[in-house]
Structures are given as structure tokens and as C-alpha cells.
Amino acid sequence: MSADPIEPNPIDAPGTTEDEWRAWEGLAELPALDASAWRSVVVVAAHPDDEVLGVGGLMAMLADRGVRLRLVAVTDGEASHPAVAPEEIAARRIAESAAALAHIGACETVRLGLPDSGVDDEELRRLLPGLIDGFDACLTPWEYDVHADHEAVGRAALACGGQVWRFPIWTWHWARPGDPRLPWERAVQVPLPTLARERKRAAIDCFTSQFEGAEPILPPGVVAHFTRPWEVLFR
């Protein structure tokens, strides 16, 4: 009996362009998030840059309101460049994250140092509750983002209970407008004023390691998904 064919990773396939997403009226018609009652928010990110790509604009707006922000950085992103020593790329990505957060606003950071590309659900579920408890809301990657670390982090955050909002990242690449695999009925948009968009863009530009090389991790077409005038969250 022949082995079942291996499903190709949709992240590696040609993706949906940002022009296609912006042409879809469904995004603009999503209800707006009401975060007016939030006084403290924790963001759980699988890798350096996840928080800025997914909710950097929202974080900037919350910081301006004086909301307490905490970033729980699950990994240091040391597996993103296999040809580079893990400790070298980890140090660089940590520095990029710190520079990015300087554009976003006041945010305390807790680094867990779990293995990049090998986040263990059980260990994370043991560590997260004490870091999330007491915050009004938790923002985390969507648990069906088709990236193993993103999904593990999303599941672990959900297991902690409370008000958890999930942000898609690679979903914008592999999904399509109106895609029935996405929970649009539980989606909200976060309109970003000009200043928040500018600060988010400046923060994204800090992650230079992700833009380099013949095959960058974040090519311009992918970055375009995160410079639109709104962000999207799933409840």
C-alpha cells in the first residue's frame, strides 16, 4: 500500500493578495471592537513580531489610553534562520522586538524562552495562567492559523479562560475573502487612525531580519496584509 500524499503547507503556496482582501466588502462591514472597558491587556505572541503584525495598531491605541500592557513572548524566534546560530538570531530578534515596542508605547515584556518551532502545549498551559490572570483581555494568535507555534499558543491561551481575542497572521496568506473556514460571525475589526497606523508601520520596519535574503520570511506582499487601515480579531 502506498503512503498517503503529504499535504503541502499552505504557507509555502502562493497566497491571496492584499488587493483581493481590500476589494472584499466583508472586512469593512465587520462590527467594530469595543475595548473601552479594558484597563489591562496581555498579548501572548509565539514569535517576535507576531504581536506587532497582528495587533500593533490596537496596542498603540491602548498604550495612549494608559492601559496596562504586558507582552508574553513565548519563543525568541531562534529557528527562523537555520543557517544562523540560534543564539545569534535570537538576540537579534529580541532586540528588534524591543525597538518595535518603543514605537508602540509602554509595554512590559515577559520572555518564556520556549523552543521556536516546538512550543509544547502542556508546558505553556502550565506557565500562562499566572501571567494572564487578572488582565481584562488576552490577545493571542488564532488557534487555526496553520502555523504549529501560533496554534499551540492560541490553544493554551484559550485554556486559561477569560476574555480571549485571537488575531490571524498567516491566515491572510492562505485563506480567501469570505472563506467559510474562518469564523466571520465572531470577527470584529479595529479601525486604526493615521497615527496608530504610522506607529505600527514603524514598528514592523524594525524586524529587519525578516525582510532580508533572496526569500524573506516577510516579503512585501505579506507585510501588506498588516498595513491596512484596520486589524481583525476573532472572539
KOLZAMI-193752 format. One record per residue: x negated, y negated, z negated of N, C-alpha, C in turn. Coordinates in steps of 0.001 Angstrom, whole numbers, plus 524288, in hexadecimal, padded with zeros to 5 digits. Example, Ala and Ser with C-alpha at 12.3 -4.5 7.8 and 13.67 -1.06 7.14 Angstrom:
BEGIN
7CC7A8163A7E1887CFF4811947E1887CC7080CE47E188/7CDCE808CA7E4587CA9A804247E41C7CD9C7FFE27E142/
end
This chain:
BEGIN
7FCAA804A6800008000080000800007FC837FB2380000/7FDAB7F77C8036A7FA937F2AF8039C7FC157EF117FF2A/7F8587EBE57FD887F9507E82B7F9517FCE27E3D37FB42/7FFDF7E19F7F7A68032C7DD317F9117FFC77D89E7FAA7/8015E7D5A27FE9D7FE397D119800287FE0A7CD197FBC5/7F98E7CA8F7FB507F8F07C6857F7517FB7A7C17A7F935/7FEE97BF617F5FD801797BA727F7687FD797B6097F77A/7FD467B2F57FB9E7F9A07AE8C7FBAB7FB3E7AA7A7F79C/7F7647A7E47F5667F8767A3C27F1967FAA179F067F477/7FF6579D537F338801A7798D97F6077FE9B793D67F547/7FB63793947F1387F82278EED7F07B7F41278E837F4D2/7F26B792FA7F6F07EE6B792FD7FB067F0B27922F80075/7F5D47928B800EF7F850792018060A7F93C78C3C80752/7FA0A78B0580C597FB81785A280DAA8006D7841880ABF/8008B77F6C808AD804D777DE98054780884779EA807A4/80C347784A80476810027744E805F680D8376EF280574/80E1976BC68096780BB9766998094080EE8762EC805CA/80C5575EDA803F580F1975B05800C6813297581580400/81238757648090A81624754E180C6381B3B7580480C5C/81AD175D3080C5181F867607480C258226575FBD806FC/81F7275F89802AC821FC75EC27FD9C824A37596E7FD51/8220D755707FF308244A750297FEC2828F474F6880258/829327527C8067E82DA67521C80A1183282754BC807DB/831D7757D9803C48363D75AA880167838E3757317FD57/83DE0756207FE28840B4752A17FAA684183754EE7F53E/840FF75A0D7F4CE841F375C977EFCC83E7E75AA47EB66/8399A759537EC898361A7576A7E871837FB752397E647/8393C74E987E9BC83AEE749697E8108402A749947E541/8433874DB17E6218486874E0B7E3C384859750B27DE69/843ED7529D7DCB7843A6755227D798844D3751267D352/8476C752C47CF178486874F1B7CAC88434974D7E7C83B/8433E748DC7C60083E83746D47C38183DEF749027BDFD/8392B74A207BC898380474BE67B73483905747777B35E/83B8B748AA7AF0C83C3A744ED7AACD8387E746667A661/8341E743A87A6148303D744BF7A20A830347407479DE5/8346D73D6B79DA88347E738E179A318341D73A5079473/835C873F127930C835AE740A778D938307F7431C78BF5/82D147440D78FAF82828746A978E6C8247E742ED78B94/82266744B17872E81E84741B1784388194D744857840D/819547498A7858D8148474C9E785BF8151A750CD789E3/811197517C78D0E81148755367916980C1575813791AD/80C5375D3C79241807A27605F79304807B4762827988D/803457622279B31802A67642C7A07D7FEE8768C07A034/8009676D457A2097FD45771ED7A2127FB90772E67A7B5/7F678772AA7A8AE7F46A773287AE007F0E2777E67AE6D/7F18577ADB7B2927EE3C77F7A7B35C7E8A777DF77B4B5/7E810779D47B7E87E2E9778307B9BE7E26E772417B97C/7DDA7770417B9307DCF376A9E7B9BC7DF2E768E17BF02/7E269765137BEFA7E52E762847C3577EAE6764197C3B6/7EC7A7689C7C16A7F20076A207C1A57F586765EC7BF58/7F3F7763C87BAE27F74075FF07B8367F7DE75AFF7BB70/7F3B0759487BDF57F3F0754747C1047F70A7554C7C606/7F60A759A67C8BE7F8EF75ABE7CD877FEC775B3F7CC72/8001A75E297C8638059C75F4F7C766808A075AE97C4F2/8065F7586F7C0E580954754877BDE28060974FD17BC67/8020F74EA37BF7D7FEB474A387BE3B801967450C7BE0A/8054E744537C18C8085773F7C7C18080BC973F177BCBA/80E677435D7BB63811B1743727B6B880E607428C7B1D9/809D5744F57B1918066D744287AD13804E173E6C7AC8A/803B073BE17B0E2802407365E7B0B3806C17330C7AEA4/80B79734387B0598100C731467AE8781105732307A8BC/8105A7370F7A6F88110F738497A17080CE17359479E26/80815735917A009803E1732F579D2D8050472D2879C89/8072872AC67A09180876725347A04780C9E7242179C2D/80FF6727F179B358140F727607973D8121B7288C791C1/80D3572A257914480B1772B7B78C2B80C79730EF78A5F/80E587343F78DFA80F96739AD78CA480A8573C9A78B6C/80A9373FB07875D80607742E878618805747472D78A39/800D87477A78CA07FFD274B60790A87FB6C74EF978EE1/7FC457540478FAA7F828757E078EB47F79F75B4E7938B/7F2D575BFF795517F1B475FAC799877EF437648C7972E/7F1A57690C798327EF4E76E0A796D37ECFD7704579BDB/7E7CE7700C79C457E510771F57A0E47E3B0777AB7A007/7E65377B2A7A2C77E5D0780C47A1BF7E08F782DC7A39D/7DEDD7817F7A8507D9B5783127AA437D6AA77E367ABCC/7D19F77EFC7ACC77CE4E77AA57AE887CD5177AD37B463/7D01877E4F7B7287CFB577E797BCD77CA93780867BEF3/7C7F4783D57BBDA7C2AC7857B7BD547C27C7894D7C1E3/7C6F978B5E7C38A7C70378F2C7C7DA7C84E78CB17CD20/7C8C37878F7CD4F7CA87785177D22D7C66A785327D679/7C1697858D7D4FB7BD327857B7D8D87B99078A1F7D7BD/7BAA578EB07DA007B79E793657D8C47B1BF792DF7D9B8/7B02E78F6B7DD427AA9978EDB7DE787A7B678B817DA7C/7AA92789147D6E87A843785A07D3027A8887884A7CDB1/7A4717878E7CA837A46C789E07C5517A93E788227C24D/7AC0478BCA7BFC07B0E378A717BD097B04F785FA7B92A/7AC10785EF7B6237AB6E781C37B2477AA9E77C797B4DF/7A84977C837B97F7A757777987BC4F7AC77775547BE60/7AF8E778957C0F47B4797768D7C3197B8527754C7BEC1/7B82F778437BA707BBA2777167B6047BA64771BC7B3C4/7B55D7709B7B3067B3D576B827B0ED7B5877671F7B48A/7B502768057B9957B68F763FB7BD4F7BC747631B7BD36/7BF687674C7BD007C510766BF7BD247C72F764647B816/7C4BD765977B3B47C64A7631E7AEC97C55D75D3B7AF14/7C0E975BB77B1487BFB8756227B1D97C3907537F7B590/7C4FE756307B9BE7C8D3754037BD687CE0F753307BAB3/7CF9A756F57B77B7D492756877B4B17D486751E07B100/7D0387512A7AE347CFD674CBE7AA9B7D0297478C7AD8B/7CD827473A7B2037CDB5742727B5247D33C741787B729/7D5E7745A37B8BA7DB407451A7BAAF7DEE9743287B66F/7DE66745527B1BD7E1DD743C57AD797E0FF73E217ABDD/7DC5573C0F7ACD77DB5D7368B7ABAF7DEDA7330A7AF04/7E046734D47B3A27E3E8731DD7B6F47E98D7329C7B528/7EAC07371E7B2F57F01C738597B16E7F1BB735727AC82/7EE5C7355E7A88D7EFB0732CD7A39C7EE427364179EFF/7EF7D7347A79A577EDEC7373A795947F02573CBE79575/7EC9E74099794DD7EE4174616794CF7EA2A74939791DE/7EBC274BD378DC17E82174F3F78AF77E7A87545A78DF9/7E30D756CA78DBA7E21D75B8B790BC7E04E75FF578D36/7E2AD7648678DFB7E1177695378B4E7DF7976D3478F83/7DA9676EFD78F5F7D8AF772AF7934B7D84E77822790EF/7DAE877BE5793717DB037813B7916E7D6917849379392/7D48C7834B7981F7D0297862579A4E7D14F78BBC79BCD/7D63278CEE79D3B7D7787923779EFF7D54C793177A483/7D48E798067A61F7D2187991A7AB307D566797337AFCA/7D300794257B3207D58A7926C7B7EE7D6727972D7BB70/7DB0E7977F7BDB97DCBE79BE07C1077DD807A0E27BDE4/7DDF57A05B7B8BF7DED47A4F77B58A7E18D7A3A47B07B/7E54879FF27B0B07E80F79E517ABF87EB457A2DC7A9E8/7EA797A41D7A4F97ED337A8707A27A7F22A7A67079FD2/7F6A17A88C7A17D7FBAC7A6CC79F607FBDF7A7577996D/7FA407ABD6797897FAC67ACD9791F07F7787A92278EB0/7F2A57A8487904A7EF457A4B978D5D7F16F79F2F78D7A/7F35779D97791FA7F56F79853792727FA60797AB78F2E/7FDA479BAD78F018026979B5E78BD08012079B2178603/7FC9579D147849C7FAE279CAE77F287F8DC7973A77DE1/7F656794BB781BE7F3D778FB0780CC7F78478B0E78164/7FB4378B75784F57FE58786E07866080220784D778235/804F17883077F5E808F27861377BDF80700781D57782F/802867828E775DE8008177EA9772437FEEB77992774DB/7FE33779BF77A077FCAF7751177CE88015C7723F77F4E/805CD774EE77F9780A7E772CE7820680E947712F77DFF/80EC0773F7779A3812BE772F3775A7812D276D3377410/8178876B18773B28182C765C1771E78186A761B677634/817217633177B098176F75F8277F6B81CFD75F8F781AD/81EB975B0F783708240475A9E78590824B175DB878A96/8209275E0778DC7820F3760BF792CA81BA8762FE79436/81BDA767297974181726769A27994881784769B579F3B/813577681D7A1DC812F9768317A78E80ED676C2A7A906/8101576FA97ACA580C90773FF7ADD380D68775CB7B36F/809A77787F7B5DC80A8777A757BB2D80F2F77E2B7BB77/811AA77E3C7C00781627781A47C0EF81459787517C0E4/8175078AA77BE51815BC790187BD8C81660793797C26B/817FD791297C6D381844794047CBC381538791297D007/810F278EB77CE8D80DEF78B667D22080A8878E887D5E6/80A63793B47D5598072A797317D88D8015D796127D7BF/7FFF6794AE7D3037FA80794807D1587FA7D7970F7CBF8/7F76279B347CB547F7B779E5D7C6977F6F879B347C19A/7F338797987C1847F251794797BCCF7F6DD790C47BBC4/7F8D878E3C7BFD77FD5378AC27BF32801F078DBB7BCF2/802DD792687BF0C8075F7956E7BD57806BD797517B7B8/80202798FC7B63E8011479AB17B0E0801E17963B7AD0C/7FFF7791987AE698009578D087AB058065478B847AA95/8091F78B997AEF380EAB78A507AECD811BF78E147AB6C/810AA793177ABEF81371796FB7A8C8812467964C7A2F9/80D51795507A1B980BCE794B779C4180E5578FE5799DA/80E9878BA879CCA81115786EB79AC7816E8787CA799E6/8196E78A7679D8281F0278B9879CE98200478EF17981B/81C817928D7970981D327960F7929381D007932478D65/81AB978E7178D6A81A7278B5B7889381FA7788D37873C/8233B788A478AFA8284A7863578A0B827F87804E78A5A/82C2D77DC5788E282C5F778177892682DB47762E78E96/82CE27713478F7382E3176EB57946D8297A76F1579814/8299C772CE79B9C82543773C879F2B826DF7725C7A4B4/823C976EFD7A720824A276D677AC8C81FF976F4D7AFBA/8210D771B17B44381CE1773FD7B76581C14770FB7BC74/8172C770267BDC8815F076D527C29B8137E770FB7C69E/81577770F07CB68813257741B7CF9380E29771907D19C/80A79774DE7D3318059E772DF7D588804E37756E7DAE9/8033F77A5E7DAF78029177CF47E009807BB77E0F7E2BC/80BFD77DB27DFDB8113077E6C7E22D8120477ACE7E6D1/8100D775FD7E664810DC772467EAB080E2A7741B7EFAE/80A547776E7EF3280790779787F3BB80A8377E087F637/80C16781E07F2F480E47786A77F548814347868F7F5F3/816FD783477F30081CB4783097F37E81E4577F577F7E6/8235577F407F8FD8255977BDA7FD1C829F5778BB7FAF8/82B2A774427FD5582FA47712B7FB8783497774737FB35/8373B774127F6AD83BFC777147F5DD83B1677CCE7F4C6/8364577E5B7F3FB834D9783DB7F32A8382A786347EEC3/83B1878A687EFD783E8378CB87EBD783B9278F5A7E764/8366F790067E7EB83359792677E3B98323A78E8A7DF4C/833687899D7E02E83256785977DC4C8375F7840E7D979/83719782DA7D45B83BD2781AC7D15383D7377BF07D1DC/83F3677A7A7D6848409D775077D779844F97732A7D3E4/8484E776BF7D23484C9E775377CEC684AAB773877C964/845C2774BA7C82784375773287C32583EE376F697C3F1/83ECC76CDE7C86E83A7D769567C9B983C01763AD7C8C2/838287609A7C738838DC75AF77C69D8343C7583F7C93A/8350E7535F7CA89830CC750487CCA882F2174C247C8B5/82A3A74A897C92682817746547C5EC82648742077C9A0/8298873E0D7CA81827DD739CB7CDF582321737027CBA1/81F3F735EF7CEE981A6F733837CD1181A0672DEB7CF08/819DA72A1F7CB89818E7724C27CD398136E7243F7CF82/81286720037D24480D9F71F527D522808D971FF07D1AB/808D771D927CD0B8043E71DCE7C9AD80322723687C7F4/807287265B7C6AA8066172BCE7C5158042A72EFB7C99B/8060F72E027CE5180406730C97D2E77FE5072F737D3D3/7FCF372A847D32C7F780728E57D3FE7F3E372B5B7CFF8/7F59B72BA17CB207F26072E057C70F7F1E3733E77C7E6/7F61A736587C9987F5D573BE77CAC47F21173CE27CF42/7F252739BF7D3547EED273A677D7C57E92A739C37D61B/7E814735CF7D2CF7E2C7735027D0E37E0EF739AB7CDAB/7E49573BF57CAA37E33E7408D7C7837E2137453C7CB04/7E545746107CF027E45474A637D2A37DEF9749D87D532/7DD8E745207D6957D88E744327D93B7D3DA745877D5D4/7D4A4746287D0C57D057747907CD457CE9E74D3B7CDEC/7D1F2750807D02B7D0C9756167D0907CDB87573F7D590/7C927754DC7D5FA7C6217552D7DAD07C47075ABB7DC1A/7C3B275E097D8337C209763687D9447C5FB766557DC97/7CAD6764BE7DC4B7CF037677B7DF157CFA0765B87E4BE/7CCD9761867E6287CD6175F5B7EB717C8B87609C7EEEE/7C4AC763017ECC07BFC5763A87EF8E7BF91768C97F29A/7BBE5769017F6447BAEB76DC87F92C7BE2176E3B7FE1D/7BCC6772288012F7BF87773048061E7C523774BB80543/7C62477776800E77CB6D7793A7FF9B7CCC07775E7FA11/7CE1C772757F97B7CF37770677F43D7D3F8773077F1CA/7D3F4773507ECA17D85E775997E9D97DD31772347EA77/7DC6076D147EA747E0AC7695C7EB297DFBD7661B7F010/7E10F768367F4A37E08D765217F96A7E494760BE7F980/7E3E375CE57FCEA7E77B7586E7FD087ED38759FA7FD81/7EE6375E12800777F3D675FA3801177F654761887FC17/7F339763E47F8A17F5377659A7F3927F5AB760F77EFDE/7F1BB75DAD7EFC77F1E2759097EC607F6A2755AC7ED9C/7F8337558F7F2947FCA8752517F429801A1753B87F132/80223758A77EF7F806CD75A397EC8E80721757647E747/802BD7557D7E56580292753477E01F801F374D617E010/8025874AF67E4A780215745417E4EE80741742EF7E6C8/80B527461A7E6BC81087744347E82F812AD740BB7E3CA/816DF73DCE7E4C5818D173A1B7E0D181C1673C8F7DC7E/81BDE7419C7DBE681E9C7442A7D78D81BF8749617D666/81CE774B497D1B481B3A7507B7D01F82025753C17CF26/81F84758D77CF0B823F375C5A7CE74822D47602C7C9F8/826CF761007C6BA82675764B07C26C82B177686C7C29C/82A3076D377C0C782E5A7710E7C02982F53771DF7BA50/83438772027B8C98359F772F27B34F83695778BC7B269/
end
